């Protein structure tokens, strides 16, 4: 019963992000705690070919943004290759399924010898699992969990709990995207107005100032 209540509360918080994307770091931290992981990321890809980059619009609040930014800059190509494997294997299933990092190399020794894994380990992380949240738009909404060495690789119980949560994360991201795009467009208009040499005041239908 306690787990059901925790799940219900977490699902409500996930959908709250549709109206307030700024809640994602704290929500992802709670998602990590619920499934038994160290942290969680939502990734997206930008660009094509050699110019393609991976970035993380949202990640657990316990992660240092400066470290995350540096990691993605230094290890962009390896992360793109790893994400491609996670995405290809995750896409084969009808449900949203997390794929463990044991699929990335033939042996564990080869995996831990990689520069990106070495840096992860220096920051207390060792294992990962990734999934596609949107199997139609492959560059959007890629999800990943990270685990410490002590926590071990993804388990059946972690996968079970994650599969209860991931469809809700996918839906919340899908719902919030038009709202986010509208907010960015509004911000662009506001920035342009600020550059004019005259003052502009925008009123609503009741005459109240909105900008």
C-alpha positions in Angstrom: 0.0 0.0 0.0 2.8 2.4 0.9 4.5 1.8 -2.5 1.1 2.5 -4.3 0.8 5.8 -2.5 4.3 6.7 -3.3 3.8 5.9 -6.9 0.5 7.9 -7.0 2.1 10.9 -5.5 5.1 10.7 -7.9 2.9 10.4 -11.0 1.0 13.6 -9.9 4.4 15.4 -9.5 5.5 14.2 -13.0 2.4 15.7 -14.6 3.0 19.0 -12.7 6.1 19.4 -14.8 3.9 19.9 -17.9 3.0 23.3 -16.6 6.3 24.0 -14.8 9.3 22.3 -16.4 11.5 23.8 -13.7 10.2 21.1 -11.5 12.0 18.4 -13.5 15.3 18.2 -11.5 13.5 17.6 -8.2 11.0 15.2 -9.9 13.8 13.2 -11.5 15.6 13.0 -8.1 12.4 11.5 -6.7 12.1 9.1 -9.7 15.7 7.9 -9.0 14.9 7.3 -5.3 11.7 5.4 -6.2 13.3 3.0 -8.6 16.6 2.6 -6.6 19.0 4.5 -8.9 21.6 7.2 -8.2 20.2 9.7 -10.7 18.3 10.2 -13.9 18.6 12.2 -17.1 16.4 13.2 -20.0 18.5 13.6 -23.1 17.8 15.1 -26.6 19.9 15.2 -29.8 20.5 18.3 -31.9 21.9 18.6 -35.4 22.8 15.9 -37.9 25.9 14.1 -39.0 29.3 15.2 -37.6 27.7 18.3 -36.1 25.2 16.3 -34.0 25.3 17.0 -30.3 23.7 15.4 -27.3 22.4 17.6 -24.5 20.5 17.2 -21.3 17.6 19.6 -20.7 16.7 17.9 -17.4 18.6 15.8 -14.9 18.4 15.0 -11.2 18.9 17.9 -8.8 21.7 16.1 -7.0 23.9 16.4 -10.1 26.3 19.4 -10.5 25.3 21.2 -13.8 28.9 22.3 -14.4 30.1 18.7 -14.2 27.3 17.5 -16.5 28.0 20.2 -19.1 31.7 19.4 -19.1 31.1 15.7 -19.4 28.8 16.0 -22.4 31.2 18.4 -24.1 34.2 16.1 -23.6 32.5 12.8 -24.3 29.9 13.8 -26.9 30.9 11.3 -29.6 31.0 8.4 -27.2 27.7 9.3 -25.6 26.1 9.6 -29.1 27.3 6.1 -29.9 26.1 4.7 -26.6 22.7 6.4 -27.0 22.4 5.0 -30.5 22.7 1.4 -29.0 20.3 2.1 -26.2 17.8 3.6 -28.7 18.1 0.8 -31.2 17.5 -1.9 -28.7 14.8 0.0 -26.8 12.9 0.7 -30.0 12.4 -3.0 -30.7 9.9 -3.4 -27.9 6.3 -2.3 -27.8 6.7 -0.9 -24.3 9.2 1.6 -22.9 12.0 -0.6 -21.8 15.3 0.3 -20.1 18.4 -1.3 -21.6 21.4 -2.0 -19.3 24.9 -0.8 -20.3 26.2 -4.4 -20.6 25.1 -4.2 -24.2 27.6 -1.5 -25.0 30.7 -3.7 -25.2 31.7 -7.3 -25.4 33.3 -7.3 -21.9 33.1 -5.3 -18.7 36.8 -4.7 -18.9 36.4 -3.0 -22.2 33.6 -0.8 -20.9 35.4 0.4 -17.7 38.5 1.2 -19.8 36.6 3.9 -21.7 37.3 7.5 -20.9 33.7 8.4 -20.3 33.1 5.5 -17.9 36.3 6.4 -16.1 35.1 10.0 -15.6 31.7 8.7 -14.4 33.4 6.5 -11.9 35.4 9.5 -10.6 32.0 11.1 -9.9 30.6 8.1 -8.1 28.7 6.5 -11.0 29.4 3.2 -12.6 26.3 1.6 -14.3 23.7 3.0 -16.7 20.5 2.1 -18.4 18.8 3.9 -21.3 15.4 4.0 -23.1 13.5 5.8 -25.7 10.5 7.6 -24.3 9.3 8.7 -27.8 9.7 6.0 -30.5 8.4 8.2 -33.3 10.7 11.2 -32.7 14.0 9.5 -32.0 15.9 12.7 -31.2 13.6 13.7 -28.4 13.0 12.4 -24.9 15.7 9.8 -24.3 15.8 8.7 -20.7 18.7 7.3 -18.7 19.3 6.1 -15.1 22.7 6.0 -13.4 23.8 3.7 -10.6 26.7 3.7 -8.3 29.2 0.8 -8.1 27.6 -0.3 -4.8 24.2 0.0 -6.2 25.1 -2.4 -9.1 23.6 -2.7 -12.5 19.9 -2.4 -13.2 17.9 -5.1 -11.6 14.6 -6.7 -12.4 12.9 -4.8 -9.6 14.3 -1.5 -10.7 13.1 -2.2 -14.3 9.7 -3.1 -13.0 9.3 0.1 -11.0 10.7 2.2 -13.9 8.2 0.7 -16.4 5.4 2.0 -14.1 6.9 5.5 -14.2 8.3 6.0 -17.7 5.0 6.2 -19.7 4.0 9.1 -17.4 7.3 10.8 -18.0 6.8 10.4 -21.7 3.3 11.8 -21.6 4.3 14.8 -19.5 7.1 15.7 -21.8 4.8 15.4 -24.8 2.1 17.6 -23.2 4.6 20.2 -22.1 6.4 20.7 -25.4 3.8 23.0 -27.1 3.7 25.1 -23.9 7.4 25.3 -23.7 7.7 26.3 -27.4 5.0 29.0 -26.9 6.9 30.4 -23.8 10.1 30.6 -25.8 8.3 32.4 -28.7 6.8 34.8 -26.2 10.2 35.4 -24.6 11.7 36.1 -28.1 9.0 38.7 -28.7 9.6 40.3 -25.3 13.3 40.5 -26.0 12.7 42.2 -29.3 10.4 44.7 -27.7 13.1 45.6 -25.2 15.4 46.6 -28.0 13.0 49.2 -29.4 13.7 52.9 -28.8 10.1 53.5 -27.9 8.1 51.9 -25.0 5.5 49.3 -25.7 2.7 48.2 -23.3 0.5 45.2 -24.1 -2.9 45.0 -22.4 -5.4 42.2 -22.1 -9.1 42.5 -23.1 -9.8 44.0 -19.6 -7.1 46.7 -19.9 -4.8 45.0 -17.5 -1.0 45.2 -18.2 0.4 41.8 -19.3 3.8 43.0 -20.7 
